Amino acid sequence: MQRKQWFRKGIFGILCVMVFFSLAGCDNKTEKQDIRILDGQTETRILVEEGTTVEQVLADAEIFIGEKDVVEPSQDSVIAENISVISVERFAKVSVMAEGQTKEFTFTGGKVSDAIESAQIALEENDSVNHDLDAYLTDGMSIEVAHNDLPDKTMDGKGTEGHSGKGEIQTESNGDKKRKIVSKEKIYDCDGSGHGYYSITWSDGSVEYEDF
């Protein structure tokens, strides 16, 4: 009889200890941190436990990191209260084509506008690019720039519009007589530099040249 009482007391004591540690564990839950991952134009949000490495966070978010990509903070950093954003800058080798020439560049985290600037291409109002200038560069991207000239608009004596030549609208006053551009031709240098000159023919028959 006495043995049974001691046995019951022992079981009761073990249960009390288990309940105590269970409640203690509830009070010591690991804090979770809301993390934003900025990968170019893509944003991913994920809830992770503090103490998790940045590398593990990226793996949990199924974001692949290339050998030459840059991650900030570094992948071996540990998530803490002071870390809420992880940025990924992608390595990209791109080509820029303009005026019959192709140039290649490498960037980390660059945009299309950065590649065009590196190619020393000055975009004019009517030029077109096959990618948005604010788009982030991706490896193997091919950027094409086309210079598009619009025809001039000149007014005749009756106020009607006529079209001739290429380039911009210009008029010049020569004494009491106004002259107008009849044609404006864009001629590129033979060295492929993207530079050249305009051959401008005026309504009085004169021809002028303007470098660009």
C-alpha atoms as one frame of an Amber mdcrd trajectory, in Angstrom:
protein
   0.000   0.000   0.000   2.809   2.352   0.939   4.648   1.558  -2.277   1.593
   2.535  -4.341   1.389   5.906  -2.606   5.056   6.621  -3.303   4.570   5.566
  -6.929   1.599   7.907  -7.348   3.538  10.764  -5.769   6.450  10.110  -8.140
   4.197  10.166 -11.216   2.545  13.371  -9.994   5.946  15.023  -9.496   7.093
  14.097 -13.005   3.911  15.526 -14.510   4.404  18.788 -12.613   7.962  19.108
 -13.908   6.802  18.473 -17.503   4.058  21.106 -17.221   6.543  23.613 -15.777
   9.017  23.231 -18.638   6.198  23.308 -21.176   4.962  26.648 -19.827   8.498
  27.978 -19.642   8.973  27.084 -23.298   5.879  29.091 -24.241   7.368  32.172
 -22.643  10.649  31.798 -24.580   9.317  31.619 -28.135  11.840  32.679 -30.795
  11.024  36.119 -32.205  10.048  36.306 -35.883  11.223  39.073 -38.197   9.432
  40.408 -41.298  12.080  40.595 -44.044  11.825  42.364 -47.423  14.012  40.944
 -50.195  14.652  43.454 -53.013  15.816  41.656 -56.154  15.853  44.228 -58.965
  12.216  45.161 -59.602  10.920  42.158 -57.631  10.102  42.418 -53.913   9.570
  39.315 -51.754   8.397  39.364 -48.130   9.069  36.491 -45.769   8.680  35.912
 -42.015  11.782  34.303 -40.486  13.134  33.548 -37.046  15.836  35.749 -35.588
  19.168  33.986 -35.733  18.550  32.651 -39.253  21.320  33.413 -41.746  20.672
  35.565 -44.811  21.689  32.594 -46.974  18.958  30.452 -45.402  16.380  33.238
 -45.809  17.132  33.435 -49.545  16.928  29.657 -49.826  13.553  29.615 -48.027
  12.304  32.306 -50.415  13.551  30.174 -53.357  15.792  32.979 -54.637  18.874
  31.714 -56.471  22.076  33.719 -56.036  24.731  33.551 -58.758  28.437  33.429
 -58.065  28.956  37.063 -59.165  25.759  38.491 -57.675  26.076  40.797 -54.665
  23.921  40.380 -51.540  23.678  43.007 -48.797  23.977  42.202 -45.945  26.316
  39.302 -46.733  24.896  35.799 -46.871  26.633  34.730 -43.653  24.985  37.579
 -41.711  22.447  36.600 -39.044  18.940  38.071 -38.996  18.443  40.412 -36.027
  16.240  43.368 -35.109  18.443  45.770 -37.078  18.008  43.800 -40.336  14.716
  44.194 -42.204  15.826  44.427 -45.846  18.006  42.153 -47.979  19.081  43.564
 -51.354  20.271  41.482 -54.302  22.245  43.077 -57.138  22.557  40.879 -60.205
  25.683  40.518 -62.315  24.905  41.076 -65.994  26.875  41.047 -69.212  24.943
  43.049 -71.805  25.337  44.353 -75.346  24.348  47.795 -76.636  23.670  48.212
 -80.355  23.416  51.607 -82.071  24.450  53.073 -85.414  25.536  49.656 -86.680
  27.935  49.150 -83.768  27.728  46.700 -80.859  29.480  47.233 -77.531  29.552
  44.883 -74.540  29.581  45.832 -70.860  29.360  44.139 -67.466  27.395  45.549
 -64.530  26.260  44.562 -61.059  22.851  45.957 -60.212  22.755  48.344 -63.205
  19.822  49.592 -65.276  19.319  49.983 -69.032  20.024  53.721 -68.729  23.427
  52.910 -67.171  24.385  50.713 -70.134  23.371  53.396 -72.654  25.381  55.992
 -70.738  28.425  53.688 -70.688  28.113  53.306 -74.457  28.281  57.128 -74.678
  24.987  57.344 -76.524  23.075  60.596 -76.159  19.367  59.874 -76.551  17.380
  62.423 -78.501  13.659  63.150 -78.178  12.480  60.807 -80.940  14.936  57.954
 -80.347  13.637  54.557 -79.296  15.056  51.818 -77.046  13.792  48.223 -76.984
  13.785  48.156 -73.159  12.476  50.534 -70.523  15.292  52.819 -69.336  14.511
  52.005 -65.687  14.543  48.232 -66.255  17.262  46.345 -64.375  19.898  44.639
 -66.492  19.815  40.865 -66.844  22.641  38.630 -67.988  22.699  38.347 -71.786
  20.372  41.335 -72.353  20.597  42.954 -75.787  19.805  46.678 -75.877  19.023
  48.302 -79.215  18.908  52.063 -79.749  17.326  53.510 -82.902  17.628  57.155
 -83.896  14.299  58.184 -85.440  14.014  61.537 -87.198  10.609  63.162 -87.732
   9.806  65.285 -90.831   9.771  69.073 -90.546   6.525  71.002 -90.489   6.667
  74.329 -92.351   3.881  76.835 -92.904   3.148  78.306 -96.335   1.753  81.764
 -96.939  -1.854  80.576 -96.512  -1.168  78.910 -93.184  -1.347  75.315 -94.423
   1.183  72.715 -93.331   3.618  71.050 -95.693   6.218  68.333 -94.964   9.711
  68.150 -96.384  13.118  66.912 -95.300  14.078  65.619 -91.863  14.942  67.151
 -88.523  13.441  69.913 -86.414  11.328  72.951 -87.244  13.458  76.028 -87.759
  12.988  79.454 -89.309  15.448  82.303 -89.609  14.896  85.962 -90.346  17.078
  87.515 -93.049  16.248  91.238 -93.025  12.546  91.584 -93.906  12.522  88.187
 -95.538  11.995  84.928 -93.575  13.652  81.768 -94.782  12.688  78.224 -93.863
  14.350  74.833 -93.878  13.561  72.919 -97.045  15.421  69.757 -96.008  17.649
  68.577 -93.195  19.659  65.404 -93.778  21.505  63.547 -91.015  24.869  62.217
 -92.241  26.989  59.957 -90.007  30.777  59.866 -89.916  32.377  56.821 -91.548
  34.241  55.818 -88.351  31.054  54.536 -86.720  31.365  56.910 -83.748  27.675
  57.839 -83.894  28.601  61.453 -84.659  28.319  63.331 -87.929  26.646  66.410
 -89.318  23.343  67.763 -90.622  23.167  69.029 -94.205  20.565  71.826 -94.039
  19.048  73.320 -97.187  17.183  76.627 -96.750  14.359  78.051 -98.858  16.713
  80.711-100.303  18.884  77.941-101.801  21.715  78.174 -99.261  23.186  75.050
 -97.641  24.607  74.878 -94.120  26.263  72.129 -92.096  25.788  71.484 -88.402
  27.755  68.929 -86.357  26.065  66.554 -83.910
